Amino acid sequence: MMKNFSENSKNEMNNQSINQNSMPNYSNSNTNVKLDDRVIMDNILSIVKGNCGLLMHGTIESSTPNVHQAFKSSLDESLQVQNEIYNQMSQRGWYTTQPAEQQKISQTKQKFSTTQQS
């Protein structure tokens, strides 16, 4: 089921043209909210991330191998969907990351190597 969602979402994201003026406007007396592809994808990404967290906890807390495997399979599928959404957003420039400074990487490595030796 997740695979069909994933494939359909990917096809729809690739096939849609982004036209800011054709997006629906939803407004009330206090706000004027314009839903565009970026806002929608960001919301979906947040929901999928939350779902991954829930499934991870279900996997960890499983009391039987069958239940553990069911949660783990669902988690793997959700992680795949999350990755596909992230990749689409990244390709469009909507999800940018900054490279870590080498000094901070070295400090973090040192911190964790010291913790493991204790």
C-alpha positions in Angstrom: 0.0 0.0 0.0 2.8 2.4 0.9 4.6 1.5 -2.3 1.5 2.5 -4.4 1.3 5.8 -2.5 5.0 6.4 -3.0 4.9 5.7 -6.7 1.8 7.7 -7.3 3.1 10.7 -5.3 6.4 10.6 -7.1 4.7 10.5 -10.5 2.4 13.4 -9.5 5.3 15.5 -8.2 7.2 14.9 -11.4 4.3 15.6 -13.7 2.9 18.8 -12.0 4.0 22.1 -13.2 4.5 24.7 -10.5 2.3 27.7 -11.2 2.0 29.9 -8.2 -1.0 31.8 -9.6 -3.1 28.6 -10.1 -2.9 27.5 -6.5 -6.1 27.9 -4.5 -6.4 30.7 -2.0 -8.0 29.8 1.4 -8.8 32.8 3.4 -10.9 34.0 6.3 -11.3 37.5 7.8 -7.9 37.3 9.6 -5.6 35.5 7.1 -4.8 34.9 3.5 -3.1 31.5 3.2 -1.9 30.3 -0.2 -1.2 26.6 -0.5 1.6 25.8 -3.0 3.5 22.7 -3.7 6.3 23.6 -1.3 3.9 24.1 1.7 2.1 20.9 0.9 5.2 18.8 0.5 6.7 20.3 3.7 3.5 19.3 5.6 3.6 15.8 4.1 7.2 15.4 5.0 6.5 16.4 8.6 3.7 13.9 8.9 5.8 11.1 7.4 8.6 11.9 9.9 6.2 11.7 12.7 4.9 8.4 11.4 8.5 7.1 11.3 9.0 8.0 14.9 5.8 6.2 15.9 6.8 3.1 14.0 10.3 3.1 15.4 8.9 3.1 18.9 6.5 0.3 18.0 9.4 -1.7 16.6 11.5 -1.1 19.8 8.6 -2.0 22.1 7.4 -5.0 20.3 6.8 -8.1 22.5 6.9 -10.8 19.8 9.0 -11.4 16.6 5.9 -11.2 14.4 4.8 -7.8 15.8 8.4 -6.6 15.6 8.7 -7.5 12.0 5.4 -5.9 11.1 6.4 -2.6 12.6 9.9 -2.9 11.1 8.5 -3.5 7.6 6.2 -0.5 7.9 9.0 1.6 9.3 11.2 0.7 6.3 8.4 1.7 3.9 7.8 5.0 5.7 11.6 5.8 5.6 11.6 5.2 1.8 8.7 7.6 1.4 10.4 10.1 3.6 13.6 9.8 1.5 11.7 10.3 -1.8 9.9 13.4 -0.5 13.2 14.8 0.8 14.9 14.1 -2.5 12.1 15.9 -4.5 12.2 18.9 -2.2 16.0 19.0 -2.3 16.1 18.8 -6.1 13.7 21.8 -6.2 15.8 23.8 -3.8 13.2 23.7 -1.1 15.2 21.7 1.5 18.8 22.9 1.7 21.4 21.8 4.1 24.6 23.5 5.2 27.9 21.5 5.3 29.2 21.0 8.8 32.4 22.8 9.8 35.4 20.5 10.2 36.1 21.8 13.7 32.6 20.9 14.9 32.9 17.4 13.3 36.2 16.9 15.1 34.8 18.1 18.4 31.8 15.8 18.1 34.1 12.8 17.3 36.3 13.6 20.3 33.3 13.9 22.6 31.9 10.5 21.6 35.2 8.7 21.6 35.8 10.0 25.2 32.2 8.9 26.2 32.8 5.4 24.8 36.1 5.0 26.7 34.5 5.9 30.1 
